[in-house]
């Protein structure tokens, strides 16, 4: 699919909850890539990450739309429709985690065997 213009449930004014996965940060965990809720701004880790907090946020809140929170990526994913959208409305800045924050991240918390811990 191309864009999600006109889909309800997006709040372009909701700022991101932080620069990393809120739940992973709370317990000293790590993530592979980050996703941002298009309704409330919650930043969670992707489904390849060990904890899959972005999906957990959708299941807990019913907020199905996320945008990639990776530098240079602007696509959206709709968990409920199982659909990818190449574009959508511009959300409140910042639109990605800091460029100097590695993926996987954050620096200092990623185990050496991280590839074996990813969900495929």
C-alpha positions in Angstrom: 0.0 0.0 0.0 1.1 3.6 -0.4 -0.1 6.1 2.2 -2.4 6.2 5.3 -3.7 9.7 4.8 -7.3 9.7 6.1 -7.0 6.8 8.5 -8.3 7.6 11.9 -6.4 7.1 15.1 -3.3 9.2 14.4 -2.4 12.2 16.5 0.3 14.1 14.6 0.9 16.3 17.7 1.8 13.5 20.1 5.5 13.7 20.9 7.6 10.6 21.2 7.8 9.2 24.7 11.6 9.2 24.6 14.6 8.2 22.4 14.4 4.5 23.2 12.0 1.8 24.1 10.2 3.0 27.3 9.9 -0.5 28.8 13.4 -1.7 27.9 14.9 1.5 29.3 13.0 1.0 32.6 14.6 -2.4 33.1 18.0 -1.9 31.5 17.1 -4.0 28.4 18.0 -3.5 24.7 16.3 -3.4 21.3 17.0 -4.1 17.7 14.8 -1.3 16.1 12.3 1.1 17.4 8.6 1.9 16.6 6.6 4.9 17.6 2.8 4.8 18.3 1.1 7.1 15.8 -1.7 7.9 18.4 0.1 8.6 21.7 3.9 8.7 20.8 4.9 5.6 22.9 8.3 4.4 21.7 8.6 0.6 21.8 10.9 -2.1 20.4 10.1 -3.9 17.2 9.0 -7.5 16.8 12.5 -8.7 16.1 13.6 -7.4 19.5 13.6 -9.8 22.4 10.7 -8.1 24.3 8.5 -6.9 21.4 7.2 -3.9 23.4 5.6 -2.1 20.4 3.3 -5.0 19.8 2.6 -5.2 23.5 1.6 -1.5 23.5 -0.9 -2.2 20.7 -2.4 -5.2 22.5 -2.7 -3.2 25.8 -4.0 0.0 24.3 -5.7 -0.8 21.0 -3.4 1.7 19.2 -2.7 -0.2 16.0 -0.6 2.2 14.0 3.2 2.7 14.5 5.8 4.5 12.5 9.4 3.4 12.3 11.5 5.4 14.7 14.7 4.7 12.8 16.7 7.5 11.1 15.8 7.8 7.4 12.6 5.7 7.6 9.1 7.1 7.4 6.9 4.0 6.8 3.9 3.0 9.0 2.7 -0.4 10.1 -0.9 -1.2 11.0 -1.0 -4.2 13.4 -4.8 -4.6 13.2 -4.8 -4.7 9.4 -1.4 -6.4 9.0 -0.5 -3.7 6.5 2.5 -1.6 5.6 2.1 2.0 4.4 5.0 3.8 2.7 3.9 7.2 3.9 1.6 9.1 6.2 1.2 12.3 8.0 4.3 14.0 9.6 4.3 13.3 13.3 5.7 15.7 16.0 9.5 15.8 16.1 11.8 14.1 16.6 11.0 11.6 13.9 13.7 9.1 14.9 16.0 8.2 17.7 19.3 10.2 17.8 21.5 9.4 14.8 24.4 8.5 17.2 22.4 5.9 19.0 23.3 2.6 17.5 20.9 -0.1 16.3 20.7 -2.4 18.0 20.9 -0.2 21.0 21.4 1.5 23.3 25.2 1.4 23.4 26.5 -0.5 26.4 23.4 -2.7 26.9 23.5 -4.9 23.8 24.9 -8.4 24.5 27.7 -9.8 22.3 25.4 -12.6 21.1 22.6 -10.3 20.2 21.9 -11.8 16.7 21.0 -15.1 18.3 18.5 -13.4 20.6 16.4 -11.8 17.8 12.9 -13.1 16.9 12.7 -14.1 13.2 
